[in-house]
């Protein structure tokens, strides 16, 4: 398997600190963790990407999300043969990771002297052999882009999305709707919004692109906008521009930019050798 990845994260204009944390791992080895921008190509199943978006501003929220991402890395290190896990094992591992992050944030809240509750949204994806396993809690999202169409694969755990489900507003209105940050599920807090993440899997097709993002990306930035940006980031050979995450983020922030925003873009080529990918890129350069 070949996975091309691109990530970008930016502090919102209304924030003192960017509390989003982005992680990309190859097996149990972080390729990128906490950087504002990173990109690369890896040959391996067992690629994990995640975004943890704190609902708590400032350094407290940042440190909470850093601890959460480190916990995910530690969980991966406890497991053997990550690139050989089947779908059910990978789902169990992701589910355990979400559970541990939730429990960590509950503990962070309990030991505080003030009333501040450590809370966060999370999106996470695992590229395992010829499929992707993914999940989310809160209003972080996962999209798939294939055949020129961007498809939202997750439903926000918010009051606004409940209105979408009820047919009272359309999905494109969620990014600017007043109830978009009123959570129905989240990580941490005081157990009042217990997460019940759904672990899903999809078979990978050659060239499939997946996007993980925090809610700051979609404020003032519709699914159609995302689709147009992804279309512009795919070259004539069907390969992803490794600067795509930064380009998408910059476009999104011109429309809003108040909230911290993060995005990970991954393109998967299952059953493809690294030499094939290198040759295609050399041909493209010529």
DAUR-V676948 format. One record per pair of residues at least 24 apart in sequence whose C-alpha atoms are under 8 Angstrom apart, sorted by the first residue. I is the first residue (numbers start at 1). J is the second residue. D is the distance in whole Angstrom. If there is no record, write none. Layout:
i->I j->J d->D
i->I j->J d->D
//
This chain:
i->1 j->43 d->6
i->1 j->44 d->5
i->1 j->45 d->6
i->1 j->129 d->7
i->1 j->130 d->8
i->1 j->268 d->7
i->1 j->269 d->6
i->1 j->270 d->4
i->1 j->271 d->5
i->1 j->272 d->5
i->1 j->273 d->7
i->1 j->274 d->8
i->2 j->41 d->7
i->2 j->42 d->6
i->2 j->43 d->5
i->2 j->44 d->6
i->2 j->268 d->6
i->2 j->269 d->5
i->2 j->270 d->6
i->2 j->271 d->8
i->2 j->272 d->6
i->2 j->273 d->7
i->2 j->274 d->6
i->2 j->277 d->8
i->3 j->41 d->6
i->3 j->42 d->5
i->3 j->43 d->6
i->3 j->44 d->8
i->3 j->47 d->8
i->3 j->266 d->6
i->3 j->267 d->6
i->3 j->268 d->5
i->3 j->269 d->6
i->4 j->39 d->8
i->4 j->40 d->6
i->4 j->41 d->4
i->4 j->42 d->7
i->4 j->240 d->7
i->4 j->242 d->7
i->4 j->266 d->6
i->4 j->267 d->5
i->4 j->268 d->7
i->5 j->39 d->5
i->5 j->40 d->5
i->5 j->41 d->6
i->5 j->242 d->7
i->5 j->264 d->7
i->5 j->265 d->6
i->5 j->266 d->4
i->5 j->267 d->6
i->6 j->37 d->8
i->6 j->38 d->6
i->6 j->39 d->4
i->6 j->40 d->7
i->6 j->242 d->5
i->6 j->243 d->6
i->6 j->244 d->6
i->6 j->245 d->5
i->6 j->246 d->8
i->6 j->264 d->6
i->6 j->265 d->5
i->6 j->266 d->6
i->7 j->36 d->8
i->7 j->37 d->6
i->7 j->38 d->5
i->7 j->39 d->6
i->7 j->244 d->8
i->7 j->245 d->5
i->7 j->246 d->7
i->7 j->262 d->8
i->7 j->263 d->6
i->7 j->264 d->4
i->7 j->265 d->6
i->8 j->35 d->8
i->8 j->36 d->5
i->8 j->37 d->4
i->8 j->38 d->7
i->8 j->245 d->5
i->8 j->246 d->5
i->8 j->249 d->7
i->8 j->262 d->6
i->8 j->263 d->6
i->8 j->264 d->7
i->9 j->35 d->7
i->9 j->36 d->5
i->9 j->37 d->6
i->9 j->246 d->8
i->9 j->249 d->8
i->9 j->260 d->8
i->9 j->261 d->6
i->9 j->262 d->4
i->9 j->263 d->6
i->10 j->36 d->6
i->10 j->249 d->8
i->10 j->260 d->6
i->10 j->261 d->5
i->10 j->262 d->6
i->11 j->259 d->7
i->11 j->260 d->5
i->11 j->261 d->7
i->12 j->216 d->8
i->12 j->257 d->5
i->12 j->258 d->5
i->12 j->259 d->4
i->12 j->260 d->4
i->12 j->261 d->7
i->13 j->257 d->6
i->13 j->258 d->5
i->13 j->259 d->7
i->13 j->260 d->8
i->14 j->258 d->5
i->14 j->259 d->6
i->15 j->57 d->7
i->15 j->58 d->8
i->15 j->258 d->7
i->15 j->259 d->7
i->15 j->260 d->7
i->16 j->57 d->8
i->16 j->58 d->6
i->17 j->57 d->7
i->17 j->58 d->5
i->17 j->59 d->7
i->17 j->62 d->8
i->18 j->58 d->8
i->18 j->62 d->7
i->18 j->260 d->6
i->19 j->53 d->6
i->19 j->54 d->6
i->19 j->56 d->8
i->19 j->57 d->7
i->19 j->58 d->7
i->19 j->59 d->7
i->19 j->61 d->6
i->19 j->62 d->4
i->19 j->63 d->8
i->19 j->65 d->7
i->19 j->260 d->7
i->20 j->51 d->7
i->20 j->52 d->6
i->20 j->53 d->4
i->20 j->54 d->6
i->20 j->62 d->7
i->20 j->65 d->7
i->20 j->214 d->8
i->20 j->260 d->7
i->20 j->261 d->7
i->20 j->262 d->7
i->21 j->51 d->6
i->21 j->52 d->5
i->21 j->53 d->7
i->21 j->62 d->7
i->21 j->65 d->6
i->21 j->66 d->6
i->21 j->69 d->7
i->21 j->262 d->8
i->22 j->49 d->8
i->22 j->50 d->6
i->22 j->51 d->5
i->22 j->52 d->7
i->22 j->69 d->8
i->22 j->262 d->7
i->22 j->264 d->8
i->23 j->48 d->8
i->23 j->49 d->6
i->23 j->50 d->5
i->23 j->51 d->6
i->23 j->69 d->7
i->24 j->48 d->6
i->24 j->49 d->4
i->24 j->50 d->7
i->25 j->49 d->6
i->25 j->73 d->8
i->27 j->76 d->7
i->27 j->77 d->8
i->27 j->82 d->6
i->27 j->83 d->7
i->28 j->73 d->6
i->28 j->74 d->8
i->28 j->76 d->5
i->28 j->77 d->5
i->28 j->82 d->8
i->29 j->73 d->8
i->30 j->73 d->7
i->34 j->66 d->8
i->37 j->246 d->7
i->39 j->242 d->6
i->39 j->243 d->7
i->40 j->242 d->7
i->43 j->273 d->8
i->43 j->274 d->6
i->44 j->83 d->7
i->45 j->82 d->8
i->45 j->83 d->5
i->45 j->84 d->8
i->45 j->127 d->6
i->45 j->128 d->5
i->45 j->129 d->5
i->46 j->82 d->5
i->46 j->83 d->4
i->46 j->84 d->8
i->46 j->85 d->8
i->46 j->126 d->6
i->46 j->127 d->5
i->46 j->128 d->5
i->46 j->129 d->7
i->47 j->126 d->6
i->47 j->127 d->5
i->47 j->128 d->7
i->48 j->124 d->7
i->48 j->125 d->6
i->48 j->126 d->5
i->48 j->127 d->6
i->49 j->124 d->6
i->49 j->125 d->5
i->49 j->126 d->7
i->49 j->264 d->7
i->50 j->122 d->7
i->50 j->123 d->5
i->50 j->124 d->4
i->50 j->125 d->6
i->50 j->212 d->7
i->51 j->122 d->6
i->51 j->123 d->5
i->51 j->124 d->7
i->51 j->140 d->8
i->51 j->212 d->7
i->51 j->213 d->7
i->51 j->214 d->7
i->51 j->262 d->7
i->51 j->263 d->8
i->51 j->264 d->8
i->52 j->120 d->7
i->52 j->121 d->6
i->52 j->122 d->5
i->52 j->123 d->7
i->52 j->214 d->8
i->53 j->120 d->5
i->53 j->121 d->5
i->53 j->122 d->6
i->53 j->140 d->7
i->53 j->214 d->6
i->54 j->118 d->8
i->54 j->119 d->6
i->54 j->120 d->4
i->54 j->121 d->6
i->55 j->118 d->8
i->55 j->119 d->5
i->55 j->120 d->5
i->55 j->121 d->7
i->56 j->117 d->8
i->56 j->118 d->6
i->56 j->119 d->7
i->56 j->120 d->8
i->61 j->118 d->7
i->61 j->119 d->8
i->64 j->105 d->7
i->64 j->108 d->8
i->64 j->118 d->7
i->65 j->120 d->8
i->68 j->101 d->5
i->68 j->104 d->7
i->71 j->97 d->8
i->71 j->100 d->8
i->71 j->101 d->7
i->72 j->97 d->6
i->72 j->101 d->8
i->83 j->128 d->7
i->83 j->129 d->7
i->84 j->128 d->8
i->84 j->129 d->7
i->85 j->128 d->7
i->86 j->128 d->7
i->87 j->128 d->7
i->87 j->131 d->8
i->87 j->133 d->7
i->87 j->201 d->8
i->90 j->126 d->8
i->90 j->128 d->8
i->90 j->133 d->7
i->91 j->133 d->7
i->91 j->199 d->6
i->91 j->200 d->8
i->94 j->124 d->8
i->94 j->134 d->8
i->94 j->135 d->8
i->94 j->199 d->8
i->95 j->197 d->8
i->95 j->199 d->7
i->101 j->187 d->7
i->101 j->188 d->8
i->102 j->187 d->5
i->102 j->188 d->5
i->102 j->195 d->8
i->103 j->188 d->7
i->104 j->188 d->7
i->105 j->187 d->7
i->105 j->188 d->4
i->105 j->189 d->7
i->106 j->188 d->5
i->106 j->189 d->6
i->106 j->190 d->6
i->106 j->191 d->7
i->109 j->188 d->8
i->109 j->189 d->7
i->109 j->190 d->7
i->117 j->188 d->7
i->117 j->189 d->5
i->117 j->190 d->7
i->118 j->188 d->6
i->118 j->189 d->6
i->119 j->186 d->7
i->119 j->187 d->5
i->119 j->188 d->5
i->119 j->189 d->5
i->120 j->186 d->6
i->120 j->187 d->5
i->120 j->188 d->7
i->121 j->186 d->6
i->121 j->187 d->6
i->121 j->214 d->8
i->122 j->187 d->8
i->123 j->212 d->6
i->123 j->213 d->7
i->123 j->214 d->8
i->124 j->212 d->8
i->129 j->270 d->7
i->130 j->203 d->6
i->130 j->204 d->5
i->130 j->205 d->8
i->130 j->270 d->5
i->130 j->271 d->7
i->131 j->201 d->7
i->131 j->202 d->5
i->131 j->203 d->4
i->131 j->204 d->5
i->132 j->201 d->5
i->132 j->202 d->5
i->132 j->203 d->7
i->132 j->204 d->7
i->133 j->199 d->7
i->133 j->200 d->6
i->133 j->201 d->4
i->133 j->202 d->7
i->134 j->199 d->6
i->134 j->200 d->6
i->134 j->201 d->6
i->135 j->197 d->6
i->135 j->198 d->6
i->135 j->199 d->5
i->135 j->200 d->6
i->136 j->197 d->6
i->136 j->198 d->7
i->137 j->185 d->6
i->137 j->186 d->6
i->137 j->187 d->7
i->137 j->195 d->7
i->137 j->196 d->8
i->137 j->197 d->6
i->138 j->183 d->6
i->138 j->184 d->7
i->138 j->185 d->5
i->138 j->186 d->5
i->138 j->187 d->8
i->139 j->181 d->8
i->139 j->183 d->8
i->139 j->214 d->7
i->139 j->215 d->6
i->140 j->212 d->7
i->140 j->213 d->6
i->140 j->214 d->5
i->140 j->215 d->6
i->141 j->211 d->8
i->141 j->212 d->6
i->141 j->213 d->5
i->141 j->214 d->6
i->141 j->215 d->7
i->142 j->210 d->7
i->142 j->211 d->6
i->142 j->212 d->5
i->142 j->213 d->7
i->143 j->210 d->6
i->143 j->211 d->5
i->143 j->212 d->7
i->144 j->208 d->7
i->144 j->209 d->6
i->144 j->210 d->5
i->144 j->211 d->6
i->145 j->208 d->6
i->145 j->209 d->5
i->145 j->210 d->6
i->145 j->211 d->8
i->145 j->227 d->7
i->145 j->230 d->8
i->146 j->207 d->8
i->146 j->208 d->5
i->146 j->209 d->6
i->148 j->227 d->7
i->148 j->231 d->6
i->149 j->227 d->6
i->150 j->223 d->7
i->150 j->224 d->8
i->150 j->226 d->7
i->150 j->227 d->5
i->152 j->223 d->8
i->157 j->183 d->6
i->157 j->184 d->5
i->157 j->185 d->5
i->157 j->186 d->8
i->158 j->182 d->5
i->158 j->183 d->4
i->158 j->184 d->5
i->158 j->185 d->7
i->159 j->183 d->6
i->159 j->184 d->6
i->172 j->222 d->6
i->172 j->223 d->7
i->175 j->215 d->8
i->175 j->218 d->5
i->175 j->219 d->4
i->175 j->220 d->6
i->175 j->221 d->7
i->175 j->222 d->7
i->176 j->219 d->6
i->176 j->220 d->6
i->204 j->268 d->7
i->204 j->269 d->8
i->204 j->270 d->7
i->205 j->268 d->8
i->205 j->269 d->7
i->205 j->270 d->7
i->206 j->268 d->6
i->206 j->269 d->5
i->206 j->270 d->6
i->207 j->238 d->7
i->207 j->239 d->7
i->207 j->267 d->6
i->207 j->268 d->6
i->207 j->269 d->5
i->208 j->267 d->6
i->208 j->268 d->6
i->208 j->269 d->7
i->209 j->265 d->7
i->209 j->266 d->6
i->209 j->267 d->4
i->209 j->268 d->7
i->210 j->265 d->6
i->210 j->266 d->5
i->210 j->267 d->6
i->211 j->263 d->7
i->211 j->264 d->6
i->211 j->265 d->5
i->211 j->266 d->6
i->212 j->263 d->6
i->212 j->264 d->5
i->212 j->265 d->7
i->213 j->261 d->8
i->213 j->262 d->6
i->213 j->263 d->4
i->213 j->264 d->6
i->214 j->261 d->6
i->214 j->262 d->5
i->214 j->263 d->7
i->215 j->261 d->7
i->216 j->257 d->7
i->216 j->258 d->8
i->216 j->259 d->5
i->216 j->260 d->5
i->216 j->261 d->4
i->216 j->262 d->7
i->217 j->249 d->7
i->217 j->252 d->6
i->217 j->253 d->7
i->217 j->260 d->8
i->217 j->261 d->5
i->217 j->262 d->7
i->217 j->263 d->7
i->218 j->252 d->7
i->219 j->252 d->8
i->219 j->255 d->8
i->219 j->256 d->6
i->219 j->257 d->8
i->220 j->252 d->7
i->220 j->255 d->5
i->220 j->256 d->6
i->221 j->252 d->6
i->221 j->255 d->7
i->221 j->256 d->8
i->237 j->284 d->8
i->239 j->267 d->8
i->240 j->267 d->7
//
